[in-house]
């Protein structure tokens, strides 16, 4: 009898140790909204992984906090909605769009393309089988111009479980004529593997998780015509990018995301961020800007000691409730009592500050 109970106990322990989660479409962001994440410069081990692994990142040091904003397609220009909205092809009907911070087109030297790209956005489609990037838009002089991918990049094949391997290729062609005689071709090879499962601990909490490793090879080339002369194609060299993500159920974004660039077989971390709640007093302003916000708490008006360029105000759950430009005062008397996050842009720098309405 004792041997039977011992064997049963071992089986139960074994069952617990090999338990793992599965990710479905419901675990990913699929509509407009806002998520908060913290940025860290802590030394992070991204190589250790495997079955039933326990990742302890509880000592990550937060140096800044920012937001991920997912925009409704209805907020895009009419041209963009015609491609990625309800009137577009079903394969390209995106759930939301978000700003792309690392798009090569936005980094072309002005000597090659002397027009200003205000912003590059990417469009994401979510269904039960996959998360895909269906294309981009570029904003030039306030006008959004859509570019659907000729071959769609699959970011995640669903459902996602430990051991899954996937790859996809994407090709997108951008033609900026007649605004400017320039074209861009982007080719992406995307490989991903769920190479670990277990539990992860960050300052946000402890969760069961899957670890996903992406390897992204991108080859871009740009064609420009300078001073009305003959056009020339230029290659834009990009290093191999690795992205390591730890996902859990019902959190919409990764609990932890690490990006590296690979050169001669050596990976160098370029960014580390983890999902977080609203922080208090985390600033990315230089102290020389010396912005004061008063009174705080407030029940009527909130003043800024300098006119700020742009203000977003979020609830504690991440809902955007106010967005204004060139503002030195806001009236908060109509907002419910509670804690809010002010995301402030001033002189090209950003700051997050907690505001209490009472």
C-alpha positions, 0 to 999 in steps of 0.5 A: 500500500505504501509503495502504491501511495508513493508511486501515486505521489510521483505521478501527481508530481510529474503531472504538475511538473509537465503541465503547460498552457496553450495560447489562443487568439483570446490571449492576444490584443485584438482591439483598440486599447492601451497597455503599460510596460516598463523599460529596464536596463538590467542584465537579463538572461535570454538564453536559458529556456526549456521544459518546465523552466522557472524564470525569475526576473523579479529584480528587474530595475525599472528606468522608464515607463511607456504605453502601447497604444492600439488604434481602431481602424476607424481612426485611420484616414479614408484611404487606409480604411478602404484597404484595411477596414471593412471595405477591404479584402477579407485577408486584409481587414485588420483589427487595429493598427499601432506605430512601428518604431523600427521601420527602415523607410523612416530612417532613410537619410534625407539626402536620399529622400528629402521628404518627411515621413511623419509616422509609420503604422503597422496593421494587425489581423487577429483570427483563430488561426493566426496573428498576421501583419497585413501591411503598413501606412505612412503618414506624409504631411498628415496624410495616411497612405496604405500599403498592403503586403503582397505576401502577408507575414504570420507573426503567430500560428495558433493555437500555440503550444510548447514545441511549435515551430513556424516560419513565414515570408512577407513581401511589401512594395511601397511606391511613393509616387506621385508625392516623390519618385521613391520606392521601397521593397521590404522582404522579411523571413520570420521564424519562430519556435516555442522553446520553453514553458513553465513559470515566470516572475517579474515585478508585475507578478508570477504566471504560468507561461510559454517562451517564444523565440522569433528570428527575423531576417529583413532585406530592404532596398530603396529606389530614389530619384535625386534632383529629377535624374535617373533613379538608383536602388540602394540596399538598407543593411539590417542585422538579424533580429531575435525577439524573446517573449514570455506569454501567459493567458489573458494578458494581451501582451508579453509579460517580458520581451527582449530584443537583440541584434546578432552580429558575427554570431553574437547577440547584443540586447537592444531593448528589454521591457515587461508588462507593468501597472502604472508607476509613480514618478518614473520620468524620462525628462531631463531634470533641466526641463523642470516641469511642475504639475499642480495641484495634485491631487485636484478636483477642478483644474490641473496646471502645467508650469510650461506649455506641453506639446501633447498630453494623453490621459489614461485611466488605471485600466489603460483607457484613453480619456483625454488627448490634447495638444499645446496645453498648459491647463486641463479641467478635470472636474468632469472625470470620476474620482480615482488615479490617472496616468498623464503621458506628457510630451515636451520638447521631444521628450516623454514623461509619465506622471500619476494624477489623483482626482478627488 
